[in-house]
């Protein structure tokens, strides 16, 4: 995020990498990816940063652990001319690890504007039924009861709501890992204090989602 103490942020990233976190998905980043990679040389040699931020507007950056960096390639998407397309706030990778079949990894920052959400939906739709992981800040509350506190009209992304909702004819097209393990838990990922009433209000808008071909992975997640 846009934190003033860059050294502190890079230190936190380096600590996660030392703890064995292999992929870090960051949203609302405004530092150019080239600058992040230069800093990683000191804080986490061998780690790789790629993403969609030009240093002037918020975007997404994915940090890759040195152990898996040789197995990661940027994924080109329709309408996305290069990994630095900030307008879509979307970064995509292909991972071909020695111990797993290849899969895709999507780091997403979805603002509330419908034109942007439409572009994101068109870019993501072809990958929904593939071995893929989708995660990030979706600015979408799936359930008014479980994913919202003191909000009269929480943000909705209709495309995502459809993918997460099972019907009589099909199961949900994307699997919400948190809800699979905690189907009735009310927990927010964004919580602020209303300056007028002093009441806390918030929503659960951050997700880790699996494409249906990765359904077998669910039993091994915690």
C-alpha positions in Angstrom: 0.0 0.0 0.0 1.0 3.6 -0.1 3.0 3.6 3.1 5.6 6.3 3.6 8.4 4.2 5.0 9.4 2.1 2.1 12.2 0.3 4.1 9.6 -0.9 6.6 7.4 -2.2 3.8 10.3 -4.0 2.1 11.4 -5.4 5.5 7.9 -6.9 6.0 7.9 -8.4 2.5 11.4 -9.9 3.1 10.2 -11.3 6.5 7.3 -13.1 4.7 9.6 -14.5 2.1 12.0 -15.8 4.8 9.0 -17.4 6.5 8.4 -19.4 3.4 5.6 -17.5 1.7 6.1 -18.1 -2.0 3.7 -15.6 -3.5 2.7 -12.2 -2.1 -0.2 -10.4 -3.8 -0.2 -6.7 -3.1 -2.9 -4.2 -4.1 -3.1 -0.4 -4.1 0.7 -0.1 -4.9 1.9 3.0 -6.5 5.7 2.3 -6.6 7.0 1.4 -10.1 7.7 -2.3 -10.4 11.3 -1.6 -11.5 11.9 0.3 -8.2 10.5 -2.6 -6.2 12.8 -5.1 -8.0 15.8 -2.8 -7.3 14.9 -2.8 -3.6 14.4 -6.6 -3.6 18.1 -7.0 -4.6 19.0 -5.7 -1.1 16.1 -7.0 1.0 15.4 -10.4 -0.7 18.0 -11.4 -3.4 16.5 -13.6 -6.0 12.9 -12.6 -5.4 10.9 -11.2 -8.4 8.3 -8.5 -8.6 5.9 -8.1 -11.5 2.7 -6.3 -11.8 0.4 -3.5 -13.1 1.5 -0.2 -11.6 3.3 2.7 -13.3 4.2 4.6 -10.2 1.5 7.2 -10.6 -1.8 5.3 -10.0 -2.6 2.4 -7.7 -2.2 -1.0 -9.1 -1.2 -4.6 -8.2 2.2 -6.2 -7.7 3.0 -9.9 -7.2 6.2 -10.8 -5.3 7.6 -14.2 -6.1 9.9 -16.2 -3.8 13.4 -16.9 -5.1 12.7 -20.7 -4.9 9.9 -20.6 -7.5 10.9 -17.5 -9.5 12.5 -19.8 -12.3 9.1 -21.5 -12.8 7.0 -18.3 -13.2 6.1 -16.6 -16.4 3.9 -13.6 -17.1 0.5 -14.5 -18.6 -0.7 -12.4 -21.5 -4.5 -11.7 -21.5 -6.8 -10.5 -24.2 -6.8 -6.7 -24.2 -3.8 -6.6 -21.9 -0.8 -5.6 -24.0 1.8 -6.0 -21.3 2.1 -6.8 -17.5 2.1 -3.1 -16.7 -1.5 -2.3 -17.8 -2.7 -0.3 -14.8 -6.2 0.4 -16.1 -7.3 -3.2 -15.5 -5.5 -3.5 -12.1 -4.7 -7.1 -13.0 -1.5 -9.2 -12.8 -1.4 -12.7 -14.2 1.2 -15.5 -13.9 1.7 -19.0 -15.1 3.3 -21.4 -12.7 4.9 -24.6 -13.8 6.3 -26.1 -10.6 8.2 -29.4 -10.7 5.8 -31.0 -8.2 2.5 -29.8 -9.6 0.6 -29.5 -12.9 0.8 -26.0 -14.4 -1.7 -23.4 -13.0 -2.5 -19.7 -13.3 -2.4 -17.1 -10.6 -4.4 -13.8 -10.8 -3.7 -10.8 -8.6 -6.7 -8.5 -8.8 -7.6 -5.0 -7.6 -11.2 -4.2 -8.6 -12.4 -0.7 -8.1 -16.1 0.1 -8.0 -16.4 1.5 -11.4 -18.6 -0.7 -13.7 -16.6 -0.1 -16.9 -13.4 -1.3 -15.1 -15.3 -4.3 -13.7 -16.6 -5.1 -17.1 -13.1 -5.2 -18.5 -11.9 -7.3 -15.6 -14.7 -9.8 -16.1 -14.0 -10.1 -19.8 -10.3 -10.7 -19.1 -11.0 -13.3 -16.3 -13.9 -15.2 -17.8 -11.9 -17.5 -20.1 -9.9 -18.7 -17.1 -12.7 -19.4 -14.6 -12.9 -23.1 -15.7 -9.1 -23.6 -15.8 -6.7 -24.6 -13.0 -6.4 -21.0 -11.6 -6.2 -19.1 -8.4 -7.8 -15.7 -8.2 -7.2 -13.4 -5.2 -7.0 -9.8 -4.1 -9.3 -6.9 -3.3 -12.5 -7.4 -5.2 -14.5 -4.7 -3.5 -17.5 -7.0 -3.4 -19.6 -8.2 -0.5 -21.2 -11.5 -1.5 -23.6 -11.6 1.5 -25.2 -8.6 3.1 -25.5 -10.6 6.4 -22.0 -12.3 6.6 -19.9 -9.8 4.6 -21.2 -6.4 5.8 -21.5 -4.5 9.0 -23.6 -1.3 9.3 -23.7 -0.7 5.5 -27.0 -0.1 3.8 -25.8 -1.0 0.3 -22.4 -2.8 0.3 -20.5 -2.9 -3.0 -21.6 -5.6 -5.4 -19.8 -7.0 -8.5 -22.6 -8.8 -10.4 -20.2 -11.0 -12.4 -18.4 -12.2 -9.3 -21.7 -12.8 -7.5 -22.8 -15.0 -10.3 -19.6 -17.0 -10.3 -19.8 -17.6 -6.5 -23.5 -18.6 -6.5 -24.6 -22.2 -7.2 -27.8 -22.8 -9.1 -30.1 -25.7 -9.6 -28.2 -26.6 -12.8 -24.6 -26.1 -11.7 -22.4 -25.7 -8.6 -20.6 -22.4 -8.1 -18.0 -21.7 -10.8 -15.5 -20.3 -8.4 -14.7 -21.7 -4.9 -14.3 -19.2 -2.0 -11.7 -20.9 0.2 -12.7 -18.8 3.3 -16.4 -19.7 3.0 -15.7 -23.3 2.3 -14.0 -23.6 5.7 -16.1 -20.9 7.6 -19.5 -20.9 5.9 -21.3 -18.9 8.7 -18.5 -16.8 10.1 -19.0 -13.0 10.0 -15.6 -11.5 9.5 -14.6 -8.3 7.8 -11.5 -7.5 5.8 -12.2 -3.8 5.7 -13.4 -2.0 8.9 -13.6 1.7 9.6 -15.2 4.0 12.1 -18.1 6.2 11.0 -17.0 9.7 11.8 -20.6 10.8 12.5 -22.0 7.9 14.6 -18.7 6.4 15.8 -20.0 3.0 14.9 -17.7 0.5 13.1 -18.7 -0.3 9.6 -17.1 -2.6 7.1 -17.2 -5.4 4.6 -15.6 -8.6 3.6 -14.2 -7.6 0.2 -11.0 -9.6 -0.1 -11.0 -13.2 -1.5 -9.0 -16.2 -2.4 -10.8 -18.1 -5.1 -10.1 -21.3 -7.0 -11.2 -22.3 -10.4 -13.2 -25.5 -10.3 -10.4 -27.8 -11.7 -8.5 -27.1 -8.5 -11.4 -28.3 -6.3 -9.2 -31.2 -5.2 -6.9 -28.7 -3.6 -9.5 -27.7 -1.0 -9.0 -30.7 1.3 -5.3 -29.6 1.8 -6.0 -25.9 2.6 -6.3 -24.6 6.2 
